[in-house]
Amino acid sequence: MKLSILWFRQDLRLADHSALQAALARGGAVLPLYIDAAEEESAWASGGAGRWWLGQSLQALAAELATRGSQLLVRRGPALRVLQALVAESGADAIFWTRRYEPRLAAADLTLQHTLRESGLLAECRGGRLLAEPEQLRTQSGGPFQIFTPYWRAFLREIEPPLPLSAPRALPVPAHWPASDPAVLAELVPHRHWMTSLAAHWRPGEAAAHAQLERFIDGALERYADAREKPAVAGTSRLSPHLHWGELSPRQIWHAVGAAAAARGRSAAEWRSSKFLSELLWRDFSYQLLHHWPTLPEAPMRAAFAAFPWREDAAQLQAWQRGETGIPLVDAGMRELMASGWMHNRVRMVVASFLVKNLRIHWRAGAQWFLDTLVDADLANNTQGWQWSAGCGADAAPYFRIFNPVSQAQKFDPQGHYVRRWLPELAALPDAHLQAPWLAPPLLLASAGVTLGVHYPYPIVDLAESRRQALGALREMPRPP
């Protein structure tokens, strides 16, 4: 009797799952498996917040499998060793899994697939995490895209995402179940004090992902282009962690948005080029960058930035991490991150700019902190975003862009709702002084119960002077091509 191992990684769903459908189409039983593979850990692996999400999502996946008469087998160890042992125990003759794109993991997958096939197994790696595979779209000269807008146009011209696959109602199961290691799920989540509040903000799992997609489509989708810029407003989709862990596929989102747009009388051309779907395509763009420039997590895409004079200041880095810089919008964003494992995208750009431009601390330090603390920590998106902020990545013109956190707050949080939520010690300050309390008159600060240096820190850097120094450093290095 045929028996296929379905190896889950970052594809923790049953609907629109190409590897699952391939296993079912082959006939015979399906053995669902998750491996906590120690050899995959690296400096760029998901950190504590991501591991929390993973543990919760695996529990949700196990529950979904149980409703279909199956179960999730969980083991720990090097992937090849675990797979070989399970094949020997179960008699499985095929293994299916979903493609990954992170350079180290992609290379490991190719080696593993070759080894498994040499042993006589059917070993197949399927797509499913992107709308377009990194090799599909090329410039007219045949190279990979480095600018998003031409990439987006090429996608709209050349790619038509297929309809998503339905989840199976039942899974054929093996006659005998190999042993699982239930301790693995319990041990996935590291014990860190700042992670205790994540459950109040998120519900991982495939069902929760679809519920969030429906809420977004019914609520914020129509006003997304404007509302997405306001951190105090629920104007973004909040689908990024569900996408990262594969609880939802990008083509499920693509077609759900298309169906909603059509129901509202929008033309196909209109909804396909909408702002929200362009943001979804940024994810694909980031992955194709990482695929074609595998050194991006360590090295700037624009080689000239290797000469940039970064500073090392442990105290300032820690102040940034803790949300104690004395710059309200920056601190509010960093405190939102610590409380919820997430940060509004507009604020992500501001806090990143502050770290790499005003403090001139290396973008890799910021990227590593985000990977550790974000529930949607994604190597491709995270690296692309930090290199964009630093001015050394793809599509980063003008490279000398420096966000002013005060004017950004005044523009996108004019009533201060976002800052007051995350910095309650400043809540009594009037709008005119909330975003720059160091400029407020002493009597006004006193009347609001704020003593700088006691209740809230003085700024750790002068915004104008640090901007001047950053621009000077940028002028002194070789001009980016």
N, C-alpha and C positions, 0 to 999 in steps of 0.2 A: 504493500500500500504506500502511495506517495505521502510524504510528510515534509512540509515547508516551514522553515523558521522565518518568522516575520520579525526582523530586528528593528525595534523602535529606537530613535535617537532624538532628533529635534523635529519630529513629525507625530506629535502625541494626539492623534485623532483617528477616527475610523472613516469619516466621509472624505471624499476626494483624495484618496490615498492610493497612488499608483502602484506602490509596492504591494500593498494589501490586495488590490484587485488582480495583480499579476499572480500572486500566490493562489488566490481563489480560482482564477481561470485555469490554472494548471491542474486543478483537481486534487483530491486528497485532503488530509487534515492540515491545519495551520497552528503552529506553536508560537504565540506572541512572546517576545523576549525584550527585556531591557537590561543592558550591561552598564554598570558603573565602572567604566574602564579607566583605571588609574593612569595608564600610559598616555592618555589624552590630555592630562592636566598640563598646563603650561602657564607662563606668566600672563598670557592673554586669555585664559579661560574665564568663564563667568564666575563671579565671586559669590559672596554670601547671599545677596538678595536673589540672584539668579538661581542658586541652589535651593533656596526656600521655595521659589516658584516651581522648580523642577519636581521637588518632592510632592508638593500639593497636586501638580498636574498628573503625575504618575498614579497617585491614588485615585484621581478622577477617571483616568484611563482604565485602571483596573476595574472600577465600578461599571463603566460602560461595557467592557468586555464581559463582565459577569452577567449583564442583562441579555447578552447574546449567547449564553451558555459556555463561554470560554473563560480564561483567566490570564493574568499577566505573570510570566515567570521573570523573576528578578535575580540577577547574579552580579558578583563583583570580580574584577580581575582584568588582565589584558584581553582585549577583544578576541584575538585569534585563539588564544588558549581556551577561553570560555566557549567559543563557538565549536571548536574541535571536540571539547569534552561533551558538549550537548549533542553533537552529531553522533558520537559514540554511544551515548546513553539512550538516545531516542530513536536512532535509525533514520534521522532526517536526511534527505537527499538533495535539498535545495535551501538556499538562504536568499531572502529578498530584503533590501533596505533602501533608504532614501539618500540621495546625494547630498554631500556637504561641500562647502566651497572654501573654508578657511584653509590656507596653504598647507599647514602641517597635517591637518586632518584629511584633506583631499589626497595628499600623497600617501598617507597611511592606508586610506581606503583602496587605492590602486594596488598597493602591495598585497593587502589582505585579499582582495578579489583574485589576484593572480595565484596566490597560494592556495586558496580554496578550490579554484578551478583545476589546478594541477593535481589535487587530491581526488578529482572525479566528481565534485559537487557542482550543481547548477548554482551559480552565484551571480545575482543581478542587482545592479544599483540603478534606481529610477530617479527621475526628476520629480519636482513637486513643491520646492520651496520658493521658486521664483516664477514670474510670468514669462520670462525669456531666459534661456540658458546663456551663460556669459559668452559663449562662442557664436551665438546666433546673429548678433547685430555687429556690423562692421562699417567703418567709414568708407567713402568712395576710394580711398587709397588702400583699403584692405586692413587697416589697423583698428585697434579698439578705440572707442570714444573716450575723450578726456573732458568734454564739455557736455553738460546735461541736456540743454535744449536740442541740439542735433540728435542726441540719443533718443530723446522723447519723440521727436518727429519721425525718426526712423522706425521706432516701435509702432507708432500709430499707422505708419504706412505699410509695414511688413508683417506685423504680428496680430493674430486674432486668437486670443486665449480660448481654448476649448471649454465647453461646459463642464462644470465640476461633476465628479462621480458621486453617486449616492453611497451612503454607508450600507454595508450588508446587514440584513435582519438577523442573521445567525452566522456563526463561524463553525465549520467542521473541526472537531477536536480530536486529539490523539487518544488512542485506547488507554494509554498509561501516561500520567503526567510526571515528568522529571521533578526533582526537588527544587524548590525555590528558596531564596534567602530573605525572609521577611525583615531581617535587621537592616538590610541595605536602605530601604525607604526611610526608616526611622533615623538612620545616621546621615542621610543626605543633607539635612539642614544643619548648618553650623549654629552654635549657640552664641549669639551676639546680642547685646542689650538693645541695639537700635533696630533689630528686626522684629521686635515683639508687636509692633503696630502695623505690620504689613497686611495682616489678615483683615484689618478694619477697612482697608482701601481696595482690596483685590479679591476676586474669586477665580482662581485658575481652573482650567479644564475646558474641554470642547463645548459642553453645553453653555458654560458661562461666556465663552467666546462668541457663540452665536447670539446669545442674549444681548451682549454688548454691541454687536454689529446691528442688531435690530433697533436698539435704543438710539444709536447714532444716526441711522438712516431715518428713523421716525422723528428725530429731534434736531440735531445740529447739522445734518448734511446740507440742507438748503442754505444755511447761513455760514457755511464753513469758511469760505474765502475771506470773510471779514472777522468772524468770531474766533478763528484759529489763532489770531495774533494777541488775544486778550487773556492773560493768565488767570484772571479772576472769574472767567466765564467758562462754562462747560462746552467749549466750542471745538474741541478736537475729538478724534475717534477713540482714543485710549486703547487702540487695538494692537499697539506695537509689541507688548509682551506675548499676547496670544499668537501673533505672527512669528515672533522669534522662536517660540517653543513648538510651533507647528500645530497648535490647537485649531487653527484656521488657516486655510490656504489663500494665497493672494488671488487666485482666480475665483474662489468663492466670494471674496469681497468685490472683485471686478464685476462679476455678473449680478450680484445682489444690488450694487449701485446702479448698474445698467437697467435692471428690472424696475427699480424704484423711479429712476429718471423717466423711463418710458411711460410708466403709469401716471407721471405728472406732466406728460406731454412734451418731454425733452427729446430732441433728435439724437440719433446715435452719435453723430459728429460732435454735438454739444457735450454730451456726458462723457464721451471718451477723452475729450480734451479738458475736462474739469480740473479745478485746482486740487481737489482731493485725490483724484486718480494720478495726477502728476506727482504728488507726494508719494503715492504708492510706488510709482516708477523710480523715484529717487532711490528706493531700497534696491531695486534691480541694478540701477546704475552703480551704486556703491559696491555691490557684489561683483560686477564685471570689472570694476577697478581693482578690487582685491585679487581677483583671479589673474588678471594680466600684470599686476604689479604686486607680487606676493611679499615684497619687503616693506609694504606700506605701514604695518604696525610699528616698525622700528625706524624707518628712514623717510625723510621728506620726499614727496613726489617731485617737487621742484628742487633740484640739487643745490641751487644757490643758497637755500636755507640751511644747509649744513654748516655754514659759516656764521649763522646768527648767534650773537652773544647772549645765550640764555643765562639766567641767574639761578643760583641755588640758595634758597632761603627756607629752611625747615619751619621756622616759626610762622612765616607768612603763608606757606602752603597749608599748615595746620589750621590757621585762622580761616583760610578759604574753605577747607574741608568742613569745619565746624559751623560755618555761617557766622563768623565773628570778625568780619573785615571792617565793619563800620559803614558799609555801603548797603543801604536797606534792600534794594532789589536783588543784589548778589546774595546777601545773607538769607533773604526770604526763599530764594531758589534752593540754596544749599540745605536749608532746614526742611523744605518740602521733600527734598531728596532723602534725607535721613529718616523722615517720618513715614514716607510712603513708598520709597524705592523708585520714584519717578519724578520727573520735572517737566514743566511745560516747555515746549520747543523754543519759543521766543526767549524764555529765561535761560535755557541751555546755551543759546548763542551769547547772551550777555555775560553769564558767569564764565564761559570759556574765553571770551574776549578779554575779560578782566584778568584772568590768570595769565594768559600768554602775552598780552600786550601791556597792561598796566603793571603787572608784577614781573613780567618777562620770565616766568617759570615755564620750563619745557612742556610742550603740549602732551608729551608722553605721560607726565605725572598726572595731568588731568584725565587723560584717556584711561589710565589704570584705575583711578579712583571711580570713574563712572562705571567701568566694568565690574568693580567690586560692589557697587551700591545700587545700580539700576536693575530693576526686574526685567527690563527689556534690553539688557546689555548685549550688544550684537557687535562682533568684531568689525564687520564691514561698515555698518552705519556709524559706529562709534569712531573708527579711525578716519573715515571720510569727513565726519563732522568736525573732529578736532583739527585735522589738517586744513580744512576750510577756514576755521576760525583763526588758525595761526597764519594763514595766507600762503601755506606751502603745499597745498593739495590741488586736486582737480577743481576747475571752475571757481577758483578762489579770488578772482579779480573783483575789486581792486585788492591786492594783497596787503595794502597798508590800511585797510578798513579797521577802525577801532570804535567799538560801541561805547557810547557814554551811558553808563547805567542810570544816571539821574534823568537825562532827557528821554531815555527809553522807558523808564517808569512813568514819567509824566505823560508820555504819548500812549502807552498801552495799559497803564493802570492809573488813570487820572484821578479816580476817587480813592485810590489806595486800598481797595478791598483785598487785593492779593497780599500786599505787604503787611497790612494789619492782621490778616489771618495767621501768617507765619511769624510775625514779630509783634506779639501782643504788648510787649513793653513799650512800643511806640504808638499804640493805638489811639492815645488821646491827643496826639499832635494833629494840628490842622493840615489839610491837604497841601497847602502851600509850602510847608516845611517838612512833611513826612519823608520825602525822598532824599533830603539832604539836611539831616538834623544838626550837623555841625555848623550850618549857616544860620540856624534859628537864634533869635534873641534869647539871652539867658533867662529873662523873666518868663518868656513863653515856654521854654523847656521846663522851668520849675513848676509852672502851672499845670503842665501835662504830666508831672511826676517823673521827668526824665533827667537824670544826671549823667552826662556823658563820662565815660570811664568807669561808671558804677553800674547803671542799669543797661547801658548800651555802649559799645566801644567807640572811641574816636576812629576815624578812618586810618587804616594801616598804611595808606599811600595817598598822596595828593593826586587827584585825577588829572588835572591839567599838566602838572609837571611830569608825571609818569607817562602821559600821552606824548609829550614833547620828547622825552628820552627814547621811547619806543620808536617814534618816527625817525629820530636820529640814528638809532641802531639799524633800522631798515634801510636808510639812505646809504649807510657805510658798507653794506654787503653787496656782492655782485647783483645787478638787476636781474630779476627773474625773467626768463624768456617769454 
